[in-house]
Amino acid sequence: MSDHSAPILIEARDIALDLADMNARKSLGKRPSIRILNPMSLTVRRGEIVGIVGESGSGKSSLGRVLLRLHEPSEGRLTFGGIDVTHCPEAELRPLRQRMQMIFQDPQSSLNPRRRIRAIIGAGLALDPEVTPKTREAALESIAAQVGVDSALLDRFPHELSGGQRQRVGIARAIATRPDFVLADEIVSGLDVSTQAQVLALLKTLARERQLALAFISHDLSVIRSLCDRVVVMRAGRIVEEGPCGAIFERPANAYTRQLLDAIPLPVPDPGWLDRETAEASPSSRSPTLPPGAPVRAAGNASPQP
């Protein structure tokens, strides 16, 4: 669980976002804008993992990019570490950039295919004034070890790694600059169940040990429940519900949140699994749990896909 006494790192107050409508014709040299995010407020504390969830088009990725100041808010105020970054020009933001990093959904496309893993991770270390040429190799291997990347993989290219290994490299690249805030956008959606669990456990460990503020964007509430301290539910560019993870899952107040929860798949054991578990269990044993990687089926009637 997060520490509610931890200092606030990111504070967004009544922020909104308008972007140019690329499907509309220009008028007087400009395209009309459309509202992507309606005014909303959000805080993220150090060491806290905040899940941002909603169906496609809900605005969750746009919110994440505003928190990183990749999009400039059209309204409201955004502070990072007590610094007002709402309308900071890029030249003033640049010194802060290494303190805010992003892990991308598809490591295959986000990692430079022409650079070896050693160079990809090392690029972040080059920004750290405490890492000297003499200590750089040791620092690189230390970061690789923290995220579970074997040193034998450092001289390979991204295409020579598995999807899970590439995602670990993406995490290593993000933490190499020793950031205070990391945005993870749908980073486990393309991984198998067992690799998902490993990556999620790694993120949770890094957030706790490094006091990282982590915003985790996902459409999968099962993933959000296993990782996050607090949940923000979005729909049509608005925050419709927010609260501690346990409270949201046990007592959702919003009808849309209940729809999303109803759409979570229920696990179904493989044929013969229950018989094997029953035969091996003693009379005093508790009910067996689902083995990793078991197939799933959707529960209930069709509902909006989160």
JOVEN-V595120 format. One record per pair of residues at least 12 apart in sequence whose ideal C-beta (glycine too) atoms are under 10 Angstrom apart, sorted by the first residue. I is the first residue (numbers start at 1). J is the second residue. D is the distance in whole Angstrom. If there is no record, write none. Layout:
i=[I I]
j=[J J]
d=[D D]
This chain:
i=[1 1 1 1 1 1 1 1 1 2 2 2 2 2 2 2 2 2 2 2 2 2 2 2 2 3 3 3 3 3 3 3 4 4 4 4 4 5 6 6 6 6 6 6 6 7 7 7 7 7 7 7 8 8 8 8 8 8 8 8 8 9 9 9 9 9 9 9 9 9 9 9 9 9 9 9 9 9 10 10 10 10 10 10 10 10 10 10 10 10 10 10 10 10 10 10 10 10 11 11 11 11 11 11 11 11 11 11 11 11 12 12 12 12 12 12 12 12 12 12 12 12 12 12 12 12 12 13 13 13 13 13 13 13 13 13 13 13 13 14 14 14 14 14 14 14 14 15 15 15 15 15 15 15 15 15 15 15 15 15 15 15 15 15 15 16 16 16 16 16 16 16 16 16 16 16 16 17 17 17 17 17 17 17 17 17 17 17 17 17 17 17 17 17 17 17 17 18 18 18 18 18 18 18 18 18 18 19 19 19 19 19 19 19 19 19 20 20 20 21 21 22 33 34 35 35 35 35 35 36 36 36 36 36 36 36 36 36 36 37 37 37 37 37 37 37 37 37 37 37 37 37 37 37 38 38 38 38 38 38 39 39 39 39 39 39 39 40 40 40 40 40 40 40 40 40 40 41 41 41 41 42 42 42 42 42 42 42 42 42 43 43 43 44 44 44 44 44 44 44 44 44 44 45 45 45 45 46 46 46 46 46 46 46 46 47 47 47 47 47 47 47 47 47 48 48 48 48 48 48 48 48 48 49 49 49 49 49 49 49 49 49 49 49 49 49 49 49 49 49 49 49 50 50 50 50 50 50 50 50 50 50 50 50 50 50 51 51 51 51 51 51 51 51 51 51 51 51 51 51 51 51 51 51 51 51 51 52 52 52 52 52 52 52 52 52 52 52 52 52 52 52 52 52 52 53 53 53 53 53 53 53 53 53 53 53 53 53 53 53 53 53 53 53 53 54 54 54 54 54 54 54 54 54 54 54 54 54 54 54 54 54 55 55 55 55 55 55 55 55 55 55 55 55 56 56 56 56 57 57 57 57 58 58 58 58 58 58 58 58 58 58 58 58 59 59 59 59 59 59 60 60 60 60 60 60 60 60 60 60 60 60 61 61 61 61 61 61 62 62 63 63 63 63 63 63 63 64 64 64 64 64 64 64 65 65 65 65 66 66 67 67 67 67 67 67 68 68 68 68 68 68 68 68 68 68 68 68 69 69 69 69 69 69 69 69 69 70 70 70 70 72 72 72 72 72 72 72 73 73 73 80 80 80 80 80 80 80 81 81 81 81 81 81 83 85 96 96 96 97 97 97 98 98 98 98 98 98 98 98 99 99 99 99 99 100 100 100 100 100 100 100 100 101 101 101 101 101 101 101 101 101 101 101 101 101 101 101 101 102 102 102 102 102 102 102 102 102 102 102 103 103 103 103 103 103 103 103 103 103 103 103 103 103 103 103 103 104 104 104 104 104 104 104 104 104 105 105 105 105 105 105 105 105 105 105 106 106 106 106 106 106 106 106 106 107 107 107 107 107 107 107 107 107 107 107 107 107 107 107 108 108 108 108 108 108 108 109 110 110 110 110 110 110 110 111 111 111 111 111 111 111 111 111 112 112 113 113 113 114 114 115 115 116 116 116 116 116 116 116 117 117 117 117 117 117 117 117 117 117 117 117 117 117 117 117 117 117 118 118 118 118 118 118 118 118 118 119 119 119 119 120 120 120 120 120 120 120 120 120 121 121 121 121 121 121 121 121 121 121 121 121 121 121 121 121 122 122 122 122 122 122 122 122 123 123 123 124 124 124 124 124 124 124 124 124 124 125 125 125 125 125 125 125 125 126 126 127 127 127 128 128 128 130 131 131 137 139 140 140 140 141 143 143 143 143 143 143 144 144 144 144 145 146 146 146 146 146 146 146 146 146 147 147 147 147 147 147 147 147 147 147 147 147 147 147 147 147 148 148 148 148 148 148 148 148 148 149 149 149 149 149 149 149 150 150 153 153 153 154 156 158 162 162 162 163 163 163 163 163 164 164 164 164 164 164 164 164 164 165 166 166 167 167 167 167 167 167 167 167 167 167 168 168 168 168 170 170 170 171 171 171 171 171 171 174 174 174 175 175 175 178 178 179 179 179 179 180 180 180 180 181 181 181 181 182 182 182 182 182 182 182 182 182 183 183 183 183 183 184 184 184 184 184 184 184 184 184 185 185 185 185 186 186 186 186 186 186 187 187 187 187 187 187 187 188 188 188 188 188 188 188 189 189 189 189 189 192 192 193 193 193 193 193 194 194 196 196 196 196 196 197 197 197 197 199 199 200 200 200 200 200 201 201 203 203 204 204 204 204 204 207 207 207 214 214 214 215 215 216 216 217 217 218 219 219 219 219 220 220 220 221 221 221 221 221 221 221 221 221 221 221 222 222 222 222 222 224 224 224 224 224 224 225 225 225 225 225 225 226 227 228 228 228 229 229 229 230 230 230 230 230 230 230 231 231 231 231 231 231 231 231 231 232 233 233 233 233 233 233 233 233 233 234 235 235 235 235 235 235 236 238 239 240 240 240 240 240 240 241 241 241 241 241 241 241 242 242 243 248 248 249 249 256 256 257 258 259 259 259 259 260 260 260 260 261 261 261 262 262 262 262 262 262 263 263 263 263 263 263 263 263 263 264 264 264 264 264 265 265 265 265 265 266 266 266 266 266 266 267 267 267 267 267 267 267 267 268 268 268 268 268 269 269 269 269 269 270 270 270 270 270 271 273 273 273 273 274 276 276 277 277 277]
j=[47 48 49 208 229 230 244 245 246 44 45 46 47 48 49 50 207 208 213 214 228 229 230 244 245 45 46 47 48 208 211 229 45 48 229 230 244 45 44 45 46 47 48 211 213 45 46 47 81 82 211 213 43 44 45 46 48 79 81 82 213 43 44 45 46 47 48 79 80 81 82 99 100 180 181 211 212 213 42 43 44 45 46 48 50 67 68 69 78 79 80 81 85 100 180 181 213 215 41 42 43 44 45 77 78 79 80 81 82 84 37 39 40 41 42 43 44 63 66 67 73 76 77 78 79 80 86 39 40 41 42 43 73 75 76 77 78 79 86 38 39 40 41 73 75 76 77 37 38 39 40 41 42 63 66 67 71 72 73 74 75 76 77 78 86 35 36 37 38 39 40 66 73 74 75 76 237 33 34 35 36 37 38 39 40 59 62 63 65 66 71 72 73 74 75 76 237 32 33 34 35 36 37 71 73 74 75 31 33 34 35 36 37 62 71 74 32 33 34 33 34 34 74 237 59 74 75 236 237 57 59 61 62 63 65 66 71 74 237 59 60 62 63 66 71 73 74 75 76 234 236 237 238 239 59 75 236 237 238 239 73 74 75 76 237 238 239 59 63 66 76 232 234 237 238 239 242 76 77 239 242 63 66 67 78 215 230 232 239 242 79 213 230 67 80 180 181 183 213 214 215 230 232 211 213 229 230 81 180 181 207 210 211 212 213 207 208 209 210 211 212 213 214 229 207 211 212 213 214 215 228 229 230 182 184 200 203 204 207 208 212 213 214 215 216 224 227 228 229 230 231 245 67 213 214 215 216 217 224 228 229 230 231 232 242 245 184 214 215 216 217 218 220 221 223 224 225 226 227 228 229 230 231 232 233 245 248 64 67 183 184 185 215 216 217 218 224 228 230 231 232 233 234 239 242 216 217 218 219 220 221 223 224 225 228 231 232 233 234 235 241 248 257 260 306 217 218 219 232 233 234 235 236 237 238 239 240 256 257 260 304 306 219 234 235 236 256 259 260 263 303 304 305 306 219 304 305 306 234 235 236 237 219 233 234 235 236 237 238 239 240 256 304 306 234 235 236 237 238 239 185 186 215 217 218 219 232 233 234 235 237 239 105 183 185 186 217 234 234 237 183 215 217 232 234 237 239 102 183 184 185 215 216 217 102 183 185 217 78 86 80 100 181 183 213 215 80 85 93 97 100 101 102 181 182 183 185 215 85 86 87 88 90 93 96 97 100 93 100 102 183 85 86 87 88 89 90 93 85 86 87 93 96 99 100 180 181 213 96 99 100 180 181 213 96 100 179 180 181 127 177 179 124 127 128 176 177 178 179 180 177 178 179 180 181 174 177 179 180 181 182 183 213 124 170 171 173 174 175 176 177 178 179 180 181 182 183 184 212 170 173 174 179 181 182 183 184 185 187 215 167 170 171 172 173 174 175 182 183 184 185 186 187 199 203 214 216 167 170 173 174 183 184 185 186 187 167 170 184 185 186 187 188 189 190 217 163 166 167 170 185 186 187 189 190 158 161 163 164 165 166 167 168 169 170 171 173 187 190 191 158 159 161 163 166 167 190 158 158 166 167 169 170 173 187 157 158 159 161 166 167 169 170 173 157 158 157 158 159 157 158 157 158 153 154 155 156 157 158 160 140 144 149 151 153 154 155 156 157 158 160 161 165 166 168 169 172 173 137 140 141 144 151 153 154 155 156 140 154 155 157 154 157 158 166 169 170 172 173 176 139 140 141 143 144 147 149 154 169 170 171 172 173 174 175 176 136 137 139 140 143 154 173 176 173 176 177 140 143 172 173 174 175 176 177 178 179 137 139 140 143 173 176 177 178 176 177 176 177 178 176 177 178 178 176 178 154 176 154 172 176 154 171 172 173 175 176 178 168 169 172 176 172 168 171 172 175 202 205 206 209 210 165 167 168 169 170 171 172 173 174 175 176 199 202 203 205 206 164 165 168 171 172 198 199 201 202 161 165 166 168 169 171 172 165 168 165 168 169 169 169 170 191 192 195 188 190 191 192 195 188 190 191 192 194 195 196 198 199 195 190 191 184 187 188 190 191 195 196 198 199 202 195 198 199 202 184 187 199 184 187 199 202 203 206 187 206 212 206 210 212 210 212 210 212 213 214 210 211 212 213 212 213 214 215 203 206 207 210 212 213 214 215 216 213 214 215 216 217 199 200 203 214 215 216 217 218 227 215 216 217 218 216 217 218 219 220 223 199 200 203 216 217 218 223 200 203 216 218 220 223 227 217 218 219 220 223 292 293 292 293 294 295 296 292 293 220 222 223 226 292 223 226 292 293 223 227 216 223 226 227 228 226 227 216 227 216 226 227 228 229 227 228 229 227 228 229 228 232 228 231 232 234 306 260 263 305 306 264 265 306 233 245 248 249 257 260 261 263 264 265 306 264 265 267 296 306 245 248 249 260 264 306 245 246 248 249 261 264 245 245 244 245 248 244 245 246 242 243 244 245 246 247 248 243 244 245 246 247 248 249 252 257 248 248 252 253 254 256 257 260 261 306 256 254 256 257 259 260 304 256 256 254 253 254 255 256 257 260 253 254 255 256 257 258 260 254 257 257 260 261 261 264 304 306 306 303 300 303 304 306 303 304 305 306 299 303 306 298 299 300 301 303 304 298 299 300 301 302 303 304 305 306 296 298 299 300 306 295 296 297 298 299 290 296 297 298 299 300 289 290 291 294 295 296 297 299 290 294 295 296 297 288 290 291 294 295 290 291 293 294 295 295 288 290 291 294 288 288 291 289 290 291]
d=[10 9 10 10 6 10 8 9 9 10 6 9 6 4 7 9 9 9 9 10 9 4 7 9 10 7 8 6 8 10 9 9 7 9 9 10 10 9 10 4 5 5 7 7 9 7 6 10 9 9 10 10 5 7 5 8 9 8 9 9 9 8 6 6 5 9 8 9 7 6 9 9 9 6 6 9 9 5 8 7 4 9 10 10 9 6 9 10 8 7 6 8 9 9 9 6 6 8 8 8 5 8 10 8 7 5 8 10 9 10 10 10 7 6 5 7 9 8 7 7 8 7 8 5 8 10 9 9 9 5 9 9 10 10 5 5 8 8 9 10 5 7 6 9 6 4 7 7 10 7 6 7 8 8 6 9 10 10 4 8 7 4 7 6 8 7 8 5 6 5 8 9 7 5 4 6 9 10 10 7 5 4 9 10 10 8 6 8 9 6 6 8 6 5 8 9 8 10 4 7 5 7 8 10 9 4 8 9 6 6 9 5 9 8 7 9 8 6 8 6 5 9 8 10 10 8 10 10 7 10 6 10 5 9 10 9 8 9 6 5 10 6 6 7 9 8 8 9 9 9 10 5 8 9 8 9 8 5 5 9 10 10 6 6 10 9 10 9 8 10 8 9 9 9 7 5 9 8 10 8 9 8 10 8 10 9 10 7 7 8 10 10 10 7 10 10 7 10 5 8 6 9 10 9 6 9 9 9 7 9 9 9 5 8 5 6 7 9 8 4 7 7 9 9 8 9 9 6 7 9 9 5 7 10 9 10 8 7 5 9 8 8 5 8 6 9 6 5 5 8 10 9 9 8 7 5 7 10 10 6 7 5 8 6 9 10 10 9 8 5 8 7 10 8 8 4 8 10 7 3 8 7 5 7 9 7 9 6 9 9 10 9 6 7 5 8 9 9 10 8 5 8 6 9 10 9 8 6 7 8 6 9 5 10 9 6 7 6 7 10 10 9 9 7 6 9 9 7 9 6 4 6 9 10 9 9 8 9 10 8 10 7 7 9 7 9 9 9 8 9 10 5 6 5 7 10 7 9 10 9 8 9 9 9 4 5 7 7 8 10 9 10 10 9 5 8 7 4 8 9 8 9 9 5 8 8 8 9 5 10 10 10 9 9 6 8 6 10 9 8 10 8 8 8 7 9 8 8 5 9 6 6 9 5 9 8 9 10 7 10 8 8 8 7 9 6 9 10 10 9 5 8 6 8 10 6 10 9 5 8 10 7 9 6 8 9 7 10 9 8 9 9 7 6 8 10 10 10 9 6 8 9 6 8 7 8 7 10 8 7 9 7 9 10 7 9 10 9 10 9 8 9 8 5 8 9 4 8 7 9 7 8 5 5 7 10 9 6 7 5 8 8 9 8 10 10 8 4 7 9 6 9 4 9 7 5 7 10 9 9 10 7 9 10 7 5 8 7 10 10 8 5 6 10 8 5 9 6 7 4 7 10 5 10 9 9 9 9 6 10 9 9 9 6 9 7 9 9 9 5 4 6 9 6 7 9 9 9 9 9 10 9 9 9 7 7 8 7 9 9 4 5 9 7 5 9 9 8 9 10 7 8 9 7 6 10 9 10 9 9 10 10 6 9 10 9 4 9 9 6 10 6 7 8 9 8 6 6 6 8 9 8 8 10 7 5 7 6 9 9 10 8 7 10 6 5 7 6 8 7 9 7 9 9 10 6 8 9 9 7 9 9 9 9 4 6 9 10 9 10 10 9 9 8 10 6 9 8 6 9 9 6 10 6 7 9 8 8 7 10 10 5 6 10 9 6 7 9 9 6 9 9 9 8 7 8 9 9 8 8 6 8 8 3 4 9 9 10 6 6 8 10 5 8 9 9 9 8 5 9 8 7 6 9 9 10 10 8 7 9 8 8 9 5 9 7 6 10 9 8 6 10 10 10 9 8 8 8 9 7 9 9 10 9 5 8 9 5 5 10 10 8 10 9 6 10 10 8 9 8 6 9 9 7 9 10 7 9 7 10 5 6 9 6 9 10 7 9 8 9 10 10 9 10 8 10 6 6 8 7 9 10 6 8 9 4 9 7 7 9 10 10 10 6 8 8 7 8 10 10 6 9 9 9 7 7 9 7 10 8 8 8 7 7 7 10 9 10 6 7 8 8 10 9 7 9 10 9 8 7 6 7 5 8 7 8 8 8 9 6 7 5 8 9 10 8 5 8 7 9 10 7 7 7 5 7 8 9 9 8 5 9 9 6 6 7 9 10 7 9 8 8 9 8 10 7 9 9 8 8 6 9 10 7 8 7 9 10 7 6 5 8 10 9 5 6 9 10 7 9 10 10 8 7 10 10 10 9 7 6 5 10 9 9 7 7 10 9 6 9 10 9 10 9 9 9 9 9 9 6 10 10 10 8 9 10 7 4 8 9 7 9 10 9 8 9 6 6 8 5 10 6 6 7 10 9 10 7 9 9 10 10 9 6 9 9 6 10 8 9 9 9 5 9 7 6 9 7 7 6 6 10 9 8 7 8 5 9 9 5 8 10 9 9 7 8 10 7 7 5 7 10 9 9 9 5 9 10 9 9 9 10 10 9 5 9 5 7 10 6 4 10 8 5 10 10 10 10 10 10 8 7 9 8 10 10 9 10 5 6 9 8 7 9 5 10 9 9 10 7 5 8 5 10 7 8 8 10 8 5 7 7 6 9 9 7 10 8 9 4 6 5 7 10 7 6 8 4 9 9 4 9 5 8 6 8 10 9 7 6 6 5 9 6 7 6 8 10 8 9 6 7 10 8 8 7 7 8 9 10 9 10 9]
